[in-house]
Amino acid sequence: MSEQRPTKPAEPSSRARLTTALGWVAGGSAGMLLNYPLFLAFSDEMGHGYPVVPTTFVLFVAGAFGGMAIADRGGEKMFRPLGIAAGVLLALFLALVAAVLMGPSPIAP
């Protein structure tokens, strides 16, 4: 009798790995962008009353895992859409950071 060797699982291609990474970036950026309107809606005029750090962390991680799930489900064909989405979302995030930093500071009572 011939002995059967166990087969190694196929490694994902570099394009599939990049698709997953783009899913992480796009999802994490979307989570960070979602946090700012929530901050504006639920904080007072001085920015108090909203737990910024925990919600930022949770929304970033949830978005990153959501983006990874979309990338894994879509396979290599999601490389281009996720690349475009990641670029646009990162640009929006940087524009939001620049707008907040260059905006007027709140007046203290």
N, C-alpha and C positions, 0 to 999 in steps of 0.2 A: 504494500500500500504506500502511496505517496503521501508525504506529510504536507499539510497545507500551512502556509505561512500567514500570519496575521497581516492584513493590509493596513498600511498607514492611511489615516484620513487625509484627504487632499487639503493642502494649505490654501487659504484664500489668496487670490491674486493681489498684487499691489494696488490695483484700481479698486478692488472691493474694500481693502483696508482704508484707502483714502476716502472712499464713499462713507464709511463708518465715521471717520474723523470729521468729515464735513457735516455729517448729521449731528455730531456732538457740538460742533461750533455753531451751526445754525440753530439748533434747539436751545443751547445755552444762551445765545444772544437773544432769542425770542423771549426766554424766561426773564432775562435782565430787563428787556424793554417793557415787558408786562408789569414788572414791579414798579416802575415810575408812575404810571397812572394810578395804580393802587395806593402808592404813597401820597399822591396829590389828593385822592378821594378821601382817605381815612386819617390824614394828619391834620393838625390845626395849623394856624397861620405861621407859627414858628417852627413847624416840622416835628413837633412832639406828638406822642400818642400813637406812633406806628412803629412796630419793631422792624427796623430796616435790615439789620444784619441777618436775623433768622429767615425772614421772608425772601431776601435776596438769595441766600444759600439754597433754600428749598426750591424756589422757582428755577434757579440755574440748573440744579441737579435734575429736577423733573423735566425741564426742557431738554437737557443733554441726553437723558435716557430716552425721551420721546423721539428726539432726532435720530438717535442710534437705532431705535426700533423701526422707524420709517426707512432708514438706510438699509437695514438688514432685510426688511420685508421686500423692498424694491429691488435689491440686488445692484449689480453694476450699472443698470440703466438709469439709476437715480444719481449717478455721478455728476452729470451736468446740471440738473435742477437744484441739487443740494449745494453745488459750488456757487451757482448764481445766488441762491437764497442766503448762503453764508456770507458772501461778499456784500450783498445789500443790507443784511441785518447788522453786520459789523460796522458798515458805514453809517447806518442810522444810529447805532449805539454811540459811536464816536461823535456824531453830530449832536446828539442829545447831551453827552458829557460836555462838549464845548459850549453848547447853549446855556447849560446850567452854570458852568464856571464863569462865563462871560456876562451872565445876566445880573441884574441889580440884586444887591444883598437885601434881605428883609430888614425892615426898620424895627429896632428893639423898642419896646414900650417904655 
